Amino acid sequence: MTFKKYTLILGLCLAALFSYAQQGVLKGFTYDESSGETLPYCSIQLLGTSFGALSDVTGAFLINKIPAGTYTVKISLLGYNDLLDTIEIGSNNHLTKRYSLSPSSQTLEAVQIVGENTRKEQETRTSVISVTPKDMSKMPAIGGQPDFAQYLQVLPGIISTGDQGGQIYVRGGTPVQNMLLLDGVILFNPFHSIGIFSVFDMDIMSSADVYTGGFGAEFGGRISSVMDIKTRDGNKKRLAGKVDLSNIGAQLLLEGPLVKLKDNRKASLSFILSGKGSFLEQSSKVFYPYVKDSDGLPYSFLDLYGKITFATRNGTKWNLFGFNYTDRVNYSSVAKYGWDNWGIGTNFLIVPGDAPTTIEGSLAYSKYSSELQDVNYDPKKSSMDGFTFDLGFNYYLGTSLLKVGVDVVGYNTNYEYYTIYHSQRLIEDHTTDLSLYIKYKYNFRNKLLIEPGFRLQYYYSLGEASPEPRLAIKYNITKNLRLKLAAGMYSQNLVTVSSDQDVVNLFNGFISSPLGNDLIPNTILNDDKEIKGRLQKSQHAVLGLEYDPLSSLNINIEGYFKNFSQLISVNRYKLVEDDYDFIWEKGYSYGGDVSVKYENKGVYIWFVYSLGWVKRYDGKITYYPHFDRRHNINLVASYAFGKRRSWEINARWNFGTGFPFTQTQAFYPHYDPSDISDDYVSNNEDVYFMLAEFNQARLPSYHRLDLGAKKKFFLTQRQTLELSLSMTNVYNYKNVFYVNRTTNDIIYQLPFLYYFGVTWRF
């Protein structure tokens, strides 16, 4: 079928669904009364009836098909006082309401039960974990403040290469197969080289949804996972902020109104600015003199983010934002590595009158560049820049939801490297991806949720269209027991270029799928079956079970299978200049995760166990890639106590079995004369190495214990001072970070380190 035919089918489906008739409608938004910030996932119930809704990530909610009458509306959310409102619905009447909830001075356990249960019943939530700043605060505050990168590593199905390197692998997928969105903008490397830090300030995050597989039709262009991060708006009522200082870095946040939100005003204008940086390279020589390497801990970064928000009283808003993130590593005796990422963009949410619809979209431009200089190899450089545009329509049909939209991504890639014969190569490409999608969530009496979707992805540079059906189902067996399933087909054009001969990878070069027959063959090696197209493809299937034996205890079990039917890899068999630079591979990953979470009266315990297998076939061998980890365990515990729970202690322990790697079998001298006049008798030879069988060995198991404690002082009603102390790798276990094959020098992951910091919030 042609691209036009697919588009016509989508249009006919959309027209049929929009003919759905409506009755009485209650539409509105939920806000924090103290700051004017939107509140997602509030429970909205019409008391004495089965009518209800859950506000989405923008704070929007809609209840329709309401019979005429007078009702009492109850709005609830954990940590906020309940709000009651009396409304009157007439025939075909549309009400738009604005509800502002005031923060509660005490934890409302009943509200927690209502809000969480409503969300679990009304959303499929298969293979997705929602992360909030409150969740991240349960972790030891390494470096003074909790961080998304630290919390991400404890989630089910996610494997990290450790404290350094910043590499995240999700259920068998590589980092380039993970899509990370910041308010709709694609970020290509959101994690710093010292892997305990991301580019995000926790306090600017509203929410983050991490899809480890089986994600819906609104996401595309990646074949493994999606991390969708939303930032919050600046305070619309007063000037507020945070100053944080620790022995390894500092953070500053400032927010407030440019035009205050008031009852007699139809709109407000606010801002939020955030900056954080590290001076670990300097401070490590003072605080950690026992680190033997003469370079200390040579990591530095600087992250800047700013946003302006224009918001109207009916929920419509417009944001303008920009960011600049930098990262540097300087092990002078081994390697130097650095990257830069900056961008500017806008996004908006439109609430058109009384229609049961919201419209959202974004437009942004960003650029990413990186460079690796290894003392024993030629340098590598990679850069990419481009724009993203998306436009989506949400149409509410009772407790069901129709979502349709279009995405456009255009980017340029440049990868500069040297061959084994030291000749320079440059791969450049320009491409545009166009996508149309439709997703319909049908809610049958809060018992059965069916969420079919379809995405049509068109890759202009390749001239290929990829039809991708998606499906998610949840069956609420009882209020405490839920069965869920997700499946889908996925594709991507972007390819990463890295050496799988390194024990740990530092550098990733980005290119689009190679087209030329001189770069990649038309078949898998030693196979006569021709590859169809130039896309990387995968298919996902996830089956899960949620069980809440107690209101404070949640158990989640998921099994998954990902079939990577077409993959592109660097040709590890390249020997001469004319050999292909890339080869085709295929593979699969499968396994399961068990997570148990308990939270009650200041006690928080989260246990996660992941079991997984990852395999690849390149036409010659079947092998385990370097990120295959059989067993992974995370245990997070936190206890808050004292008056107003101002004291908190927390801990995290991680254990993971060893990654595969290729051993160095032998070293031998080699002399490569530059011309015929070289004096080969007196000149020094280079040391070359010979590799053993590919990835047949395993690194030692990784394990690390982190501890933390903090005390909060309430200075005034709006000012707090928090002192924190944390330790990482408490028993100082030596986990391998990087091995230089030529010199056999080993750099280990972080040793025992301690952190102390102070945070003032106002």
Secondary structure as UniProt FT lines:
FT   HELIX           3..17
FT   TURN            18..19
FT   STRAND          24..32
FT   TURN            33..35
FT   TURN            40..41
FT   STRAND          43..46
FT   TURN            47..48
FT   STRAND          52..54
FT   TURN            57..58
FT   STRAND          60..66
FT   STRAND          69..76
FT   TURN            78..79
FT   STRAND          83..89
FT   TURN            91..92
FT   STRAND          94..101
FT   HELIX           109..122
FT   TURN            126..127
FT   STRAND          128..131
FT   HELIX           133..136
FT   TURN            137..138
FT   TURN            142..143
FT   HELIX           148..152
FT   TURN            153..154
FT   TURN            156..157
FT   STRAND          158..160
FT   STRAND          168..170
FT   TURN            171..172
FT   HELIX           175..177
FT   STRAND          178..182
FT   TURN            183..184
FT   STRAND          185..187
FT   TURN            195..196
FT   HELIX           202..204
FT   STRAND          205..211
FT   TURN            217..218
FT   STRAND          225..231
FT   STRAND          240..246
FT   STRAND          249..259
FT   TURN            263..264
FT   STRAND          267..278
FT   HELIX           280..287
FT   TURN            289..290
FT   TURN            294..295
FT   STRAND          299..312
FT   TURN            313..314
FT   STRAND          317..331
FT   TURN            332..334
FT   STRAND          335..350
FT   TURN            353..354
FT   STRAND          357..374
FT   TURN            375..376
FT   STRAND          380..397
FT   TURN            398..399
FT   STRAND          400..418
FT   TURN            420..421
FT   STRAND          424..444
FT   TURN            445..447
FT   STRAND          448..459
FT   TURN            460..463
FT   STRAND          464..478
FT   TURN            479..480
FT   STRAND          481..492
FT   STRAND          494..497
FT   TURN            500..501
FT   STRAND          509..512
FT   TURN            517..519
FT   TURN            525..526
FT   STRAND          536..550
FT   TURN            551..552
FT   STRAND          553..570
FT   TURN            572..573
FT   TURN            577..578
FT   STRAND          582..600
FT   TURN            601..602
FT   STRAND          603..617
FT   STRAND          622..623
FT   TURN            626..627
FT   STRAND          631..641
FT   HELIX           643..645
FT   STRAND          647..656
FT   STRAND          660..661
FT   STRAND          664..670
FT   TURN            676..677
FT   TURN            680..682
FT   STRAND          686..691
FT   TURN            694..695
FT   STRAND          697..698
FT   STRAND          702..714
FT   STRAND          720..728
FT   TURN            730..731
FT   STRAND          736..739
FT   TURN            741..743
FT   STRAND          746..748
FT   STRAND          753..761
//
